[in-house]
């Protein structure tokens, strides 16, 4: 499966199959939340939340690819990511794009 954030793939003629998406809502456990709260006092990177968001993007991408595969897609073009906080310490990540088949 080819994944790109452009609306084309060089040298390929594309047939659009439709919008595909994948999403997840992730959170860290209370211990990580408390540690992050202390970190806000001194500053610096919140590595546990960085890891959480990386995991969430990977899972959302995987789910988007699975949806594209059910349509018989060869690739997903114009991929975008969106995220939103749903509550303190929890975030939703969505990956979406256009599933395409090579002509």
Buried (B, 14 or more C-beta within 10 A) or exposed (E): EEBBEEEEBEEBEBEEBEBBBBBBBBBBEEEBBEEBEEBEEEEEEBEBBEEBBEEBBEBBBEBBBEBBBEEEBBBBBBBEBEBEEEEEBBBBBBBBBBBBBEE
